[in-house]
C-alpha cells in the first residue's frame, strides 16, 4: 500500500493471487483455485508487467490526501464487517450447506451420474454451466493477453528519398 515502486506492487499482487489460489485449493474449490491461479496470478501479472514496460517504474508522489476516498473505504469495510455477523459459524455441522445440499451430493451423485469421483461429477454435471463459464473466462483472458502482447507496432515508412542521380531527377 505504501510502495511507490510499481514493479514491487505488481509482484505483491501476483503473490497475493497465488496465495488466494492456494487457499481455494485447501478449501477443496479446485475449479476456483485453477481460475484464480490462471487469471489472477498468471495472466494479470503478465499484463501488469507488459504495462510496466511502457510506463515509469515509480509512481508519482501524491500532492494531497484524498480524505473522501478514505471515508468511503472505511464505511464500506465497516458495512462488510457488520454483514459478517450474520454468517453461520464456520465449520458448524448444523449449517444449511451441511444439512441440505451436501448430503444429497454425497448420497446421490453416483446413482445420478455413475461417476465414482464425486468432485468430478459435481463439476462436470451439477455445476457444468458454472465450470463452462470459468473456462470461457480463462479462454477470453488468454485471448486478450495474446491480442495485447502478440501485436507489434508497424514501423512508419521513411519519406521518399530524392533520386541520387541528378539527371534522373530532371525530367524534360
C-alpha positions in Angstrom: 0.0 0.0 0.0 2.9 2.4 0.7 5.2 1.2 -2.0 5.7 3.7 -4.9 7.6 1.1 -6.9 5.1 -0.3 -9.4 7.1 -3.5 -10.0 7.0 -4.3 -6.3 3.3 -3.7 -6.3 2.7 -6.0 -9.3 4.8 -8.8 -7.7 2.9 -8.4 -4.3 -0.4 -8.6 -6.3 0.8 -11.8 -8.0 1.9 -13.4 -4.7 -1.5 -12.4 -3.1 -3.3 -14.1 -6.1 -1.2 -17.2 -5.8 -1.9 -17.4 -2.0 -5.7 -17.0 -2.7 -5.5 -19.8 -5.2 -3.7 -22.0 -2.6 -6.5 -21.1 -0.1 -9.2 -22.1 -2.6 -7.3 -25.4 -3.2 -7.2 -26.1 0.6 -10.9 -25.4 0.8 -11.5 -28.0 -1.9 -12.6 -25.5 -4.5 -10.3 -26.8 -7.3 -12.1 -25.0 -10.2 -11.9 -21.7 -8.4 -8.3 -22.3 -7.5 -7.4 -23.1 -11.0 -9.2 -20.0 -12.3 -7.5 -17.7 -9.7 -4.1 -19.2 -10.5 -4.5 -18.8 -14.2 -6.2 -15.4 -14.4 -5.2 -13.7 -11.1 -1.6 -14.9 -10.7 -0.8 -15.7 -14.4 -2.5 -13.5 -17.0 -3.0 -10.5 -14.8 0.7 -10.5 -13.8 1.7 -10.7 -17.4 -0.5 -7.8 -18.3 0.8 -5.7 -15.4 4.4 -6.4 -16.4 3.6 -5.5 -20.0 2.2 -2.2 -18.9 5.2 -1.6 -16.7 7.4 -1.9 -19.8 5.6 1.2 -21.1 5.4 3.4 -18.0 7.8 4.7 -15.5 8.7 2.3 -12.7 7.9 4.6 -9.8 4.5 6.2 -9.1 4.4 9.9 -8.8 4.2 11.4 -5.3 0.7 12.3 -4.2 0.1 16.0 -4.0 -2.6 15.9 -1.4 -4.5 13.4 0.7 -7.8 12.1 -0.5 -10.0 12.1 2.6 -13.3 11.4 0.9 -11.9 8.2 -0.6 -10.6 7.1 2.8 -14.0 7.7 4.2 -15.7 5.6 1.5 -13.2 2.7 2.1 -13.8 2.8 5.9 -17.6 3.0 5.5 -17.6 0.1 3.0 -15.3 -2.0 5.2 -17.5 -1.3 8.3 -20.6 -2.4 6.4 -18.9 -5.6 5.2 -17.7 -6.5 8.7 -21.1 -5.8 10.1 -22.6 -8.1 7.4 -20.4 -11.0 8.6 -22.0 -11.0 12.0 -25.0 -12.8 10.4 -22.8 -15.6 9.0 -23.2 -19.1 10.5 -20.3 -20.4 12.5 -17.5 -21.7 10.1 -17.4 -25.5 10.1 -20.6 -26.0 12.1 -22.2 -29.3 11.1 -25.6 -27.7 11.5 -25.0 -25.1 8.8 -27.5 -25.2 5.9 -24.9 -26.3 3.4 -24.1 -29.3 5.6 -27.7 -30.4 6.2 -29.4 -29.6 2.8 -27.2 -29.7 -0.3 -24.1 -31.6 0.9 -25.9 -34.8 1.9 -27.7 -35.0 -1.4 -24.5 -34.8 -3.3 -22.8 -37.4 -1.1 -25.7 -39.9 -1.3 -27.0 -39.4 -4.8 -24.0 -38.4 -7.0 -23.0 -41.9 -8.0 -26.6 -43.0 -8.8 -27.3 -39.8 -10.7 -24.1 -39.7 -12.7 -22.4 -43.1 -12.5 -19.1 -41.3 -11.8 -17.2 -42.6 -8.8 -15.3 -39.3 -8.2 -17.8 -37.1 -6.5 -15.8 -33.8 -7.2 -15.6 -34.6 -10.9 -19.2 -35.5 -11.0 -20.3 -32.3 -9.3 -18.1 -30.1 -11.5 -19.0 -31.8 -14.8 -22.7 -32.2 -14.2 -24.4 -30.3 -11.3 -22.2 -27.3 -11.9 -21.4 -27.7 -15.5 -22.6 -24.3 -16.6 -20.5 -22.6 -13.9 -17.5 -24.7 -14.9 -18.0 -23.9 -18.6 -18.3 -20.2 -17.7 -15.0 -20.3 -15.8 -13.4 -22.0 -18.9 -14.7 -19.1 -21.1 -13.2 -16.6 -18.6 -9.8 -18.2 -18.9 -10.1 -18.5 -22.7 -11.1 -14.9 -23.0 -8.4 -13.7 -20.7 -5.8 -15.7 -22.7 -7.0 -14.3 -26.0 -6.9 -10.8 -24.6 -3.3 -11.2 -23.5 -2.4 -12.7 -26.8 -4.1 -9.8 -28.6 -2.3 -7.2 -26.4 1.1 -8.8 -26.4 1.1 -10.5 -29.8 0.8 -7.3 -31.9 3.8 -5.4 -33.0 4.0 -1.8 -33.9 4.4 -1.1 -37.5 7.4 0.9 -38.4 6.4 4.0 -40.4 7.8 4.2 -43.8 10.5 6.9 -44.2 9.8 9.8 -46.5 10.8 9.1 -50.1 14.4 9.9 -50.7 15.3 12.2 -53.6 16.9 10.5 -56.5 20.7 10.1 -56.2 21.2 10.7 -59.9 20.6 14.4 -60.6 19.9 13.7 -64.2 17.2 11.1 -63.4 15.5 13.7 -61.1 15.3 16.2 -64.0 12.5 15.4 -66.4 12.5 17.3 -69.8 
